[in-house]
Amino acid sequence: MLTFTHEPDAARYTLHEGDHLVSVLDYRDDGRSVALTRAYTVPTFRGHGYAGELVDRAVAALEQQGGREVIPVCWYVADWFAAHPERAGILRSRHSA
């Protein structure tokens, strides 16, 4: 069973399988945008799609919260958005800089 959590004090989203932390997504929130800075999966859990699941759930949470644009700083997050263009509406547009 996968558990998604948001840890605002640590500026990260996490994904656990049972009692095991499997993946972490770090971010920076400046009040207007959220820079997703690093997606990391614990090496023993790699290759099972956990990072993609975590990014999907984090983006869904940000979409639901509203009021923030996403900046995909991490290469993995940028690749995830490229593979999911239907979710690109939350991305910071180039003219918003």
C-alpha positions in Angstrom: 0.0 0.0 0.0 1.4 3.4 -1.0 1.0 6.4 1.3 1.6 10.0 0.0 2.4 12.7 2.4 3.2 16.4 2.3 5.8 17.6 4.8 5.7 21.4 4.5 8.2 21.9 7.3 10.7 19.8 5.3 9.6 21.3 2.0 9.0 17.9 0.5 6.4 15.3 -0.6 7.1 11.7 0.3 5.8 8.3 -0.8 5.9 5.3 1.5 5.3 1.6 0.8 4.1 0.3 4.1 6.7 1.5 6.6 9.4 2.1 4.0 10.2 5.5 2.6 10.6 4.9 -1.1 10.6 8.3 -2.8 11.0 12.0 -2.0 10.2 15.1 -4.0 11.8 18.3 -2.7 10.5 21.8 -3.5 10.9 25.5 -2.9 7.7 27.6 -2.5 8.0 31.4 -2.9 4.3 32.1 -2.4 3.6 32.4 -6.1 5.3 29.3 -7.6 6.6 26.0 -6.5 10.0 24.9 -7.9 10.1 21.1 -7.8 13.8 20.7 -7.3 14.7 17.1 -6.7 13.0 13.7 -7.2 14.8 10.9 -5.4 13.9 7.2 -5.1 15.8 5.0 -2.5 18.1 2.8 -4.7 16.5 -0.5 -3.5 13.1 0.7 -4.7 14.1 2.1 -8.1 12.5 0.8 -11.3 9.0 0.4 -9.9 7.6 3.8 -11.0 7.5 5.3 -7.5 9.0 8.7 -8.6 6.4 9.0 -11.3 3.7 8.2 -8.9 5.0 10.7 -6.4 5.2 13.5 -9.0 1.7 12.7 -10.2 0.3 12.9 -6.7 2.2 16.1 -5.8 1.0 17.8 -9.0 -2.5 16.7 -8.2 -2.2 18.2 -4.7 -0.8 21.4 -6.2 -3.6 21.6 -8.8 -6.2 21.1 -6.1 -4.7 23.7 -3.8 -4.5 26.2 -6.6 -2.7 29.6 -6.5 0.7 28.2 -7.5 2.5 27.6 -10.7 5.1 24.8 -11.0 8.6 25.2 -12.1 10.2 21.8 -13.0 13.8 22.4 -11.9 14.5 18.7 -11.6 15.2 16.9 -14.9 12.9 14.0 -13.9 10.0 16.3 -13.2 10.6 18.1 -16.5 10.6 14.7 -18.3 7.4 13.7 -16.4 5.6 16.9 -17.6 6.8 16.2 -21.2 5.3 12.8 -21.0 2.0 14.2 -19.5 1.2 17.3 -21.5 -2.4 17.2 -20.3 -1.0 18.3 -16.9 1.0 21.2 -18.2 -1.7 23.8 -17.3 0.0 24.2 -13.9 3.4 25.0 -15.3 4.7 28.5 -15.1 4.4 30.1 -18.5 7.5 31.7 -20.0 6.0 35.2 -19.8 5.4 34.9 -16.0 9.1 35.2 -15.1 
